[in-house]
Amino acid sequence: MTMTDLKEVADIINKVIEATPHLKGQISVQPQDFSFSDGTGKIIYWGEEKIITGNSTEIELNAKDKFKIYFENVAQNRKLDYGQFYHLLKFDYALTTLQNKEIQLSALSYLWDNDPSEQTEFLRRHGFLKNLVDDKIEEIKNKVFIFCFSDSFRAENAWKLYGQNETGIALGFRFIEYSDDTAHTDLYQLKDVVYDSGYDFDFINEIQFRLKKKFNKRLFFGGLSNLSKFYKRAKYAWEREARLCFDYQANEDYAETFQKMNLAFPDEINLENFFPKQHDTTSDRHFIKVPFDNKLFKLKVSEVICGKNISDAQIAQLKAQADTDTTVWRRQ
């Protein structure tokens, strides 16, 4: 592509940005943001810039992807949040959680009953990933583990669906400590879910449509795969969800990068060394077990809220397993 072409690429993208209220004034691209070398000839890649880090002898190459930061920040980060997060589950599971002092994170592939379009909806509508097919998405979803929180326990829909018609339990969790080791903080994410009204990310498709029409090329957007893990349709907005997420697929991809460079993958950034992947063949459930007290963070159950149909005997069982300073009560 010539510099004239790249100027037109920038003009097309900026025109779409200006017509998108939540992007206007936040992002602006220039011709020099893009690379002349487009690999396959079908993709417009972002150029790279040299970033000096630490001292003048350390230089990193950073893609000039103006959208990546937006995609990384549109889901609100909750790391270092010491407020209370709620999780609804069956009585037996709540009791086991208190006994074992650990949570279990299920793979995205196991959550289809609640939302069959979990993660796939965003990628199908907006993702431009090489060789993106349903089987590949499902393979990736087996390696992405999440634990769902809400900032409220009062949603009546939640008690009907996830609270088993008032026979369930809402556990109130608090993160009481976060590791300040950057190697640890990069191993997981704790973010709010983004609820899409249907057109919030339509600018992606418009940009791709216009570039395809004009140049028969598409723009590579970084960060779409990551955002897809925190994306749901607006009809689920009542859940007010935040997610704890461990992406083993991304971790394995990172290990492959080390392998290609003939370098050993450091133990301190290998997720398998922290929480080994497990698989229950009966339910075909992929999951990991995360102790309350681990190297990445420390969790505490500070409140146990019982459904209306939980018995006094069950409440006694919960109190026996909870910490002495944990409040246990039944909602009316």
N, C-alpha and C positions, 0 to 999 in steps of 0.2 A: 504494500500500500504506500502511496506517496504521501507527503506532508499535506497536500491538498485534501486527499482522502481522509486523513486522520482529523483534519480540521472539521470536515463534514460529519465525521463520526461524533466528535465532541459537540457539534451544534445540535445534532439529532438528540443526543442524550440530555443535553442541557434544556432543550425544548420540552422534553417529557418531564424533567425535574421541575421546571417552572410551572407546569400544569398540574403538579401533584402537591397539594397544600401542605402535607406533613413532611415534604422534602425540600420545598422551596426555601432558599436561603441557607440551607444546611450543607448542600453538596453542589459543587461546580467542578466540571472537568475541563481539561485543556488538551490540545492535540499531543503534547509531549508526555501525557500520562499513559499513552498506549505504545505498544511495541510494533516495530516494522516487521519483525519476524513472527509470523502467525502459525508456525508449525504445520498443521495439516492443510492450511489454506482456507479452512472453514470457520476458524475461530479468531476473534480479535482478543489478544492478550493484553494485560496491563504491563507497562514498562516497569523497570526496576530503578531504584535510587540507592545510593550508597549512604548508609547510616553509620556514623562513627560512635562506637560504644566503649565505655570504660576509659581507655586511653587511645591516643591517636593511631596506635598500631592495630586496634581491633575494628574491623569493618564488616558490617552485615549488609546484605542486599535485601531491600524491602520493596514488595510490589506496591505500585502506586494505585492500588485498588481503593477508590474513594467510597465505595459502597460497603466494603467489608466491615469497617468500624461501625457503620449504621446497623448492619445485620447482627453484629456481636452485642450491640447495646440496646436494641429495641426490646429485648427481653430483660427486664430489670434484674440486676445482680443482687442476690441476697446474702452473699458471703459477708461475714462479720456482722450479720444481723443476730442480735441476742433476744429478739422477741419470741413469742410463742407461736409454734406451728402445730396444726392439728392433723391427725390422721385417723380416719374411721376404718374399723375392721371388726370381724366377728369376735365374740367373747373369747373363744378358745385361742384364737391367734393373739388377742390382746394379753391374755394370761401368759402364754408362752413367751411373748415379747418381754414382759416384765420379769419372768423367771430367768430367761437366758441373757437378758440385757443386751439384746442385739436386734437389729432390724434386717429384714430380707428384702432385697431389691429385685423385682422381676424384670425380665427382658421385655422390651417394647412389643415383641412378637406375641407375648402372652396376654396383652391388654386389649385384644381385638373385641372382646365381648362388650366392653364399655364403648369403644369407638373403633369400628372396623377400619377407619381411615387414619389411625394413629400413625403419624410421621409421613405415611405415603401420600396423603392429601397434598401437603405442601410441595413435595418433590415432583409429583405428577403435574401439578398446576404451574409451578414456577421453576422447578429444578432443571438445570442444564448440565447434566453430568454424563461423562462418556460411558456408553454402554449401560445406561440406566434402564433396567428391566425389573419386573416384579420379583423374580426369583432372587436377584441381587439385593433388592431392598430388604426382602425377608431375611436373607443371610446376615445383613448388617444389623437388622433389628434383634437378632438373637444375641448380639454382642453389645447392645446398649441397654443398661440397667437403670431403672428409675424407682424412686420412692416418692409418692405423691403426698403433698401437704396442702392444707388450706389455711388462710389467715382467719377463718371463722368456723365455729362448730354449730352455728345456729341455722344453717340452711335446711329447711324441712325436706327438700328433695334429697339431700344427702343422707338423711336418716332413713328415708324410705328405700333408697337404692343401695347405699353402701352400709347403712346401719341396720340392715336386715329387719326393717319394720320395727325399730325400737328395741331390738334384741342385741344390738351391737354396742361397741365402745369407741369413744373418741379419746385418743391419747394426745395429751398436750406436751409436745417436745420443745426443748430449748437447747440450742447449741451453746454450751457454757465455755467452750474453748476452741479456737482455731489455730492450727499450726501456722507459724509465720515463715516456714521454709518454703521458698518459691517452688522448689521441686515437688512439694506436697500440694500446694494450692492449685497447681496446673493439672492435677490428676483427676479433679472432679469439678462439677458445676452445681451451683445452687441458684436457680433463677425462677422468676415468675413466668408463667405461661402467657403467651401472646394469643389473644382471641381475635380472629380475623372476621370482620363484618362481611367479607366477600370480595372487597376491592382494595384492601389496604396495601397489597403487594402487586396490584395489577400493573404498576409501572414497569415491573420486570418484563412482563409479556409484551407490553407496548414497545419498549426499547428493542427487544429481540425481533419483533415483527418489523419495525422500521429499518433496522440494520439488515435484516434478511432481504427485504424488498430492494433496498438500495445497493447493497454490496454482496448479497448472498452469503453473508457471514453472521455469526452470532458472537455476543460478548460473553466472556467468561466472568461469572460473578463468584467471588470467594465468599465463604461464610454461609451459603444456603443450606448445606448439609447440617451444619451445627444448629442453625435456627429451626430447622424442621423438628428437632427434638423438643422444642419448647413452643410448638405451634398447635393450636386447636381452632376449630370453627366456633363462631360466636354463640351458637346454641348451647355451648358448654360453659359460657362465661360465669354462670351462677356458681360454679365450683370454686372460683377464686383460688386457682391452684398455683402452687410453687413446686418446683421439682428439684430433688437431689438426683444427680445424674453421673454415672460412670460410663464412659465410652471406651470399651475395650477394643473396638474396631479401630478407632483413631490411635489408641495406644499401640496396637499391632502394626499399624501403618508407620508409626514413628520408629518402631523397632526395625522395620524393613529399611528405613533410611539409614540407620546405623549400620545395618548389615551390608548395604551397598557400598558404604564407605570403609568396609572392613574394620569396623569398630564394635566393641562389645556393648550391648545395651545395658546401661547402668541399672543395678538392682533397685536403686531408690526411686526409679521412675517406671518400674515394671509393675503394672497393676496386679498381675497374677501373684506377685510376692506379698501383696497386701490382703486381697480377698479373692481366692481362687474361684473361677467359674464352676458352677455346678449345674447338673441337669437331672430333673426328675422324669424318667421315661414314661411313667404312667400318665402324667398330665401333659407331657412334652413341654415342661416349664423349665426355662433357663433362668438361673438366679444366682445371686451372691449373698453371703451373710456378712453384715457389717456390725461389729461390736460397738456398743455405746462409746467405749473408751478405746480409741485407736490412734495411730500416729498422725492422722490427718485432721481429726477433730474429736471433741467429746460431746456426747449427747446426754440429756437427762429428761426423764418423764416427770414433769412437775405437776401435772393434773390428769386425772382419769375421770372422764364424763360418761356416765352410764345411760343407756337408753331407758325409756320409761318402763319397758317390760323386763328389765334385769332384776332378778330376785335379790333379797337381802343376803341369802347364802352366797350368791355369786359375788356380791359386793364385798363380803367378808374375805372371799378367796383373793380378790384383787388387792385388798388392803394388806393381806398377808405377804404378797409378793412385791408391793410397791415400797419405795423408800419411805421412811417415817415422816418426812416433810412433804410428801406428795399428797395433794388434796384429791380425795375420791368422793364423788357425789353423783346422784341420779337426777336427771333432768325431769321437770314436771310438764 
